[in-house]
Amino acid sequence: MEVNLDLLNGFTEIIANVGFPIFISMFLLNRMEMKLDHIVDALTELTKVIADDQ
């Protein structure tokens, strides 16, 4: 498994500067935002399908 060293160095720098709890919070908020974007896309598609059926 090849690890992107720039990304890893960025993560360690953030952890060193702001602390582990803040890093984890930012990481989880980012993941939740991506999942919410997928939900919005799915609901938009569902709305279009329902409107086409009527």
C-alpha positions as CSV (number, residue, x, y, z in Angstrom):
1,M,0.0,0.0,0.0
2,E,1.5,3.3,-1.1
3,V,1.0,6.2,1.2
4,N,1.0,9.8,0.0
5,L,3.8,11.2,2.2
6,D,2.7,14.8,1.6
7,L,-0.8,14.0,2.9
8,L,0.6,12.1,5.8
9,N,3.0,15.0,6.7
10,G,0.1,17.4,6.5
11,F,-2.0,15.3,8.9
12,T,0.9,15.1,11.4
13,E,1.5,18.8,11.2
14,I,-2.2,19.5,11.9
15,I,-2.2,17.1,14.8
16,A,0.9,18.7,16.2
17,N,-0.4,22.3,15.8
18,V,-4.1,22.0,16.8
19,G,-4.3,18.8,18.7
20,F,-5.7,15.4,18.1
21,P,-9.4,16.1,19.2
22,I,-9.7,19.0,16.8
23,F,-8.2,17.0,14.0
24,I,-10.6,14.1,14.6
25,S,-13.5,16.6,14.7
26,M,-12.5,18.2,11.4
27,F,-12.0,14.7,9.8
28,L,-15.5,13.5,10.9
29,L,-17.2,16.7,9.9
30,N,-15.7,16.4,6.5
31,R,-16.9,12.8,6.1
32,M,-20.4,13.8,7.3
33,E,-20.5,16.6,4.8
34,M,-19.6,14.3,1.9
35,K,-22.3,11.8,3.0
36,L,-24.9,14.6,3.2
37,D,-24.0,15.7,-0.3
38,H,-24.7,12.1,-1.5
39,I,-28.0,12.1,0.3
40,V,-29.0,15.5,-1.3
41,D,-28.0,14.1,-4.8
42,A,-30.1,11.0,-4.2
43,L,-33.1,13.0,-3.1
44,T,-32.8,15.3,-6.1
45,E,-32.7,12.3,-8.4
46,L,-35.7,10.7,-6.6
47,T,-37.7,14.0,-7.0
48,K,-37.0,14.0,-10.7
49,V,-38.1,10.3,-11.1
50,I,-41.3,10.9,-9.2
51,A,-42.0,14.0,-11.2
52,D,-41.5,12.1,-14.5
53,D,-43.9,9.4,-13.4
54,Q,-46.8,11.7,-12.9
